[in-house]
Amino acid sequence: MSNYVLEIKDLEIDYGIVKAVKGIDMIIPKGSIVAILGANGAGKTSTIRSVSGLTKVKHGEIIYKGEPIQNQLPYKIVQKGIMQSPEGRMILNGLTVEENLLVGAYTLKKKDGVSRAIRVKQQLEEVYGYFPILKERRKQQSSTLSGGEQQMLAIGRALMGAPELLLLDEPSLGLAPLIIRDIFNIIKKIKEDGRTILIVEQNARQTLKIADYAYVLEIGKIKAEGNAADLLNNDELISAYLGSAKTQNV
């Protein structure tokens, strides 16, 4: 059996006359962090949204644990064990922190003799372990959280579904450098605890510090790929495709 949780083969995505993704191939090994990097308009978000079923695939295959899933309905993909923390966080205003988290657990069912109620409790404990501030504020209205806390909530909500594959779309967007560092340290810990992560980011340097492998997109095509540590040391590559080497968040 393949050690790849996800394989993307010759993926093409069109928006009318605009071809956003132009025949790319990627593999995401089990237990790894794989990054998709690039500037705005590179095709990063289109790629990750196609995995979660939110963007239609024109051509190619997305294979999850040996099964083609391209163009399946998003809720079907969630049920298979793929959860996404979306760009912009999309916190549900009007709900408390804990109510937001519980929304993410709606797909949990009884498993291996463990009741749904116990599994939900276990997932809450896991999320609060990663993000203690969310436990402190679990009864607080989610709309009153800071940007960084809302990002933690978005990631926590995705984890509530006990995903095998966690999709993160621009988790550093709009956050201060110190908060970004904290978020990325937690993402690394989530991976170390056994989850597979596919992350889309503009913040190349911070992402490469925690990733195992990375793909660099430019205008819908892969311009470079390799071990994250090697790409991190390639200032020419970062300058050419990922903006200034000094840029921390764009």
Wavefront OBJ file of the C-alpha trace (Angstrom):
o trace
v 0.000 0.000 0.000
v 1.277 3.467 -0.875
v 2.746 5.590 1.914
v 1.199 8.639 0.258
v -1.935 10.021 1.896
v -2.584 12.222 -1.137
v -1.479 12.230 -4.769
v -2.277 14.968 -7.273
v -1.815 13.991 -10.896
v -1.833 16.352 -13.878
v -4.254 18.720 -12.142
v -5.888 21.441 -14.217
v -8.332 24.048 -12.908
v -10.042 26.665 -15.068
v -12.224 29.650 -14.215
v -13.769 30.322 -17.593
v -10.997 31.708 -19.769
v -8.550 31.861 -16.853
v -6.459 28.711 -16.362
v -5.519 28.815 -12.674
v -3.681 25.484 -12.459
v -1.892 24.046 -15.466
v -1.155 20.353 -15.071
v 0.670 19.922 -11.755
v 1.738 16.778 -9.884
v 2.235 16.516 -6.111
v 2.595 13.813 -3.479
v 1.879 14.184 0.231
v 3.447 11.387 2.342
v 1.792 10.194 5.524
v 2.872 12.087 8.636
v 4.490 14.986 6.758
v 4.000 18.711 6.300
v 3.951 19.571 2.605
v 3.815 23.238 1.605
v 2.481 24.917 -1.509
v 4.190 28.289 -1.809
v 3.907 31.201 -4.199
v 2.697 34.739 -4.668
v -0.914 35.833 -5.100
v -2.402 34.331 -8.253
v 0.018 31.410 -8.340
v -2.756 28.803 -8.033
v -2.129 27.797 -4.413
v -5.635 28.251 -3.038
v -7.245 26.768 -6.145
v -5.153 23.644 -5.631
v -6.006 23.157 -1.972
v -9.688 23.961 -2.540
v -9.807 21.282 -5.227
v -8.643 18.737 -2.628
v -11.495 19.695 -0.287
v -14.021 19.683 -3.136
v -14.688 23.422 -3.070
v -13.170 24.040 -6.512
v -14.040 21.992 -9.596
v -11.269 20.076 -11.342
v -11.185 20.307 -15.134
v -8.625 17.561 -15.667
v -6.443 15.221 -13.636
v -6.792 13.134 -10.500
v -6.736 13.751 -6.760
v -6.143 10.425 -5.047
v -6.701 10.124 -1.295
v -5.549 6.869 0.293
v -5.797 5.140 -3.079
v -9.238 6.522 -4.007
v -9.884 9.220 -6.642
v -11.849 12.025 -4.973
v -11.720 14.859 -7.517
v -15.046 16.669 -7.895
v -16.718 14.780 -5.062
v -19.013 16.847 -2.860
v -17.213 18.637 -0.029
v -19.187 16.914 2.738
v -18.259 13.524 1.281
v -14.591 14.493 1.328
v -14.865 15.667 4.942
v -16.378 12.299 5.860
v -13.309 10.579 4.394
v -11.025 12.383 6.853
v -9.993 15.622 5.123
v -10.661 18.876 6.979
v -9.743 22.405 5.887
v -8.999 25.556 7.856
v -9.978 28.153 5.245
v -8.302 31.361 4.164
v -9.864 34.240 6.098
v -10.726 31.900 9.009
v -14.527 32.165 8.495
v -15.350 32.123 12.196
v -19.063 31.768 12.917
v -19.994 35.019 14.612
v -22.813 34.730 17.100
v -21.420 31.468 18.456
v -19.068 31.044 21.382
v -15.568 29.650 20.974
v -16.650 26.191 22.079
v -19.765 26.263 19.905
v -17.542 27.039 16.906
v -15.356 24.076 17.784
v -18.327 21.747 18.154
v -19.452 22.655 14.622
v -16.208 21.082 13.416
v -17.105 17.791 15.133
v -20.354 17.229 13.254
v -18.929 14.315 11.226
v -17.652 12.377 14.243
v -19.348 9.039 14.794
v -18.923 6.101 17.121
v -15.661 4.357 16.262
v -13.902 1.259 17.574
v -16.377 1.003 20.423
v -15.856 4.631 21.483
v -19.082 6.639 21.584
v -19.491 9.858 19.653
v -19.831 11.848 22.884
v -16.521 10.559 24.190
v -14.788 11.177 20.862
v -16.039 14.786 20.824
v -14.737 15.247 24.362
v -11.379 13.768 23.348
v -11.113 16.122 20.385
v -11.965 19.122 22.567
v -9.223 18.113 24.978
v -6.771 17.751 22.097
v -7.628 21.188 20.697
v -7.446 22.842 24.115
v -4.068 21.158 24.592
v -2.729 22.876 21.488
v -4.527 26.153 22.174
v -4.968 26.740 25.936
v -6.221 30.287 25.268
v -9.283 28.792 23.552
v -10.108 26.806 26.671
v -9.822 29.959 28.766
v -12.213 31.711 26.398
v -14.484 28.812 25.492
v -17.629 30.663 26.656
v -16.621 33.934 25.004
v -18.203 35.162 21.773
v -15.862 34.183 18.943
v -16.222 37.599 17.301
v -14.424 39.193 20.268
v -11.219 37.179 19.761
v -8.078 38.727 18.327
v -6.960 37.812 14.813
v -4.429 35.328 16.115
v -6.956 33.721 18.439
v -9.445 33.450 15.594
v -6.809 31.680 13.505
v -6.226 29.259 16.371
v -9.983 28.714 16.512
v -10.151 28.000 12.769
v -7.387 25.403 13.019
v -8.945 23.950 16.159
v -12.330 23.666 14.462
v -10.737 21.680 11.617
v -9.022 19.387 14.135
v -12.356 18.676 15.825
v -13.220 16.331 12.959
v -10.181 14.148 13.789
v -8.805 14.530 10.241
v -6.188 12.250 8.745
v -5.287 15.085 6.363
v -5.408 18.681 7.622
v -5.554 21.427 4.984
v -4.364 24.893 6.039
v -4.984 27.836 3.704
v -2.888 30.937 4.535
v -2.816 30.505 8.335
v -0.432 33.465 8.769
v -2.534 35.941 6.770
v -2.835 39.301 8.519
v -1.077 38.231 11.711
v 1.794 39.864 13.600
v 5.221 38.136 13.387
v 5.210 36.869 16.988
v 1.748 35.376 16.560
v 2.827 33.779 13.278
v 5.742 32.124 15.057
v 3.404 30.694 17.704
v 0.920 29.424 15.109
v 3.654 27.706 13.091
v 5.142 26.090 16.198
v 1.726 24.615 16.966
v 1.333 23.381 13.375
v 4.679 21.607 13.728
v 3.499 20.008 16.985
v 0.283 18.804 15.304
v 2.416 17.081 12.676
v 4.704 15.562 15.308
v 1.613 14.085 16.956
v 0.935 12.099 13.778
v -1.233 14.183 11.449
v -0.513 14.843 7.791
v -0.679 18.511 6.786
v -0.925 20.284 3.438
v -0.342 23.999 3.904
v -0.756 26.866 1.433
v 1.222 29.988 2.298
v 2.782 33.198 1.001
v 5.064 33.344 4.042
v 7.806 31.214 2.538
v 10.534 31.363 5.162
v 8.351 30.582 8.163
v 6.654 27.745 6.285
v 9.891 26.181 5.071
v 11.151 26.092 8.659
v 8.422 23.616 9.641
v 7.706 21.803 6.343
v 9.275 18.573 5.139
v 8.780 19.229 1.427
v 7.544 22.154 -0.633
v 6.254 23.001 -4.076
v 6.675 26.516 -5.463
v 3.924 27.612 -7.850
v 4.049 30.457 -10.322
v 1.069 31.223 -12.571
v -0.381 27.744 -12.178
v 2.796 25.751 -12.751
v 5.377 24.183 -10.457
v 8.571 26.214 -10.816
v 10.534 24.413 -8.095
v 10.159 21.646 -5.557
v 12.319 19.906 -3.012
v 13.133 19.284 0.617
v 12.104 22.323 2.627
v 15.534 22.703 4.251
v 17.196 22.902 0.823
v 14.703 25.464 -0.475
v 15.063 27.538 2.684
v 18.752 28.014 1.934
v 18.139 28.986 -1.691
v 17.969 32.795 -1.510
v 17.884 33.075 -5.296
v 14.781 30.887 -5.501
v 13.022 32.743 -2.692
v 13.854 36.103 -4.260
v 12.720 35.011 -7.733
v 9.432 33.297 -6.887
v 8.530 34.068 -3.296
v 9.337 37.749 -2.851
v 12.072 39.352 -0.796
v 14.163 37.076 1.390
v 13.365 39.445 4.262
v 9.622 39.276 3.783
v 7.891 37.628 6.741
v 4.257 38.095 5.826
v 2.689 39.597 2.744
l 1 2 3 4 5 6 7 8 9 10 11 12 13 14 15 16 17 18 19 20 21 22 23 24 25 26 27 28 29 30 31 32 33 34 35 36 37 38 39 40 41 42 43 44 45 46 47 48 49 50 51 52 53 54 55 56 57 58 59 60 61 62 63 64 65 66 67 68 69 70 71 72 73 74 75 76 77 78 79 80 81 82 83 84 85 86 87 88 89 90 91 92 93 94 95 96 97 98 99 100 101 102 103 104 105 106 107 108 109 110 111 112 113 114 115 116 117 118 119 120 121 122 123 124 125 126 127 128 129 130 131 132 133 134 135 136 137 138 139 140 141 142 143 144 145 146 147 148 149 150 151 152 153 154 155 156 157 158 159 160 161 162 163 164 165 166 167 168 169 170 171 172 173 174 175 176 177 178 179 180 181 182 183 184 185 186 187 188 189 190 191 192 193 194 195 196 197 198 199 200 201 202 203 204 205 206 207 208 209 210 211 212 213 214 215 216 217 218 219 220 221 222 223 224 225 226 227 228 229 230 231 232 233 234 235 236 237 238 239 240 241 242 243 244 245 246 247 248 249 250
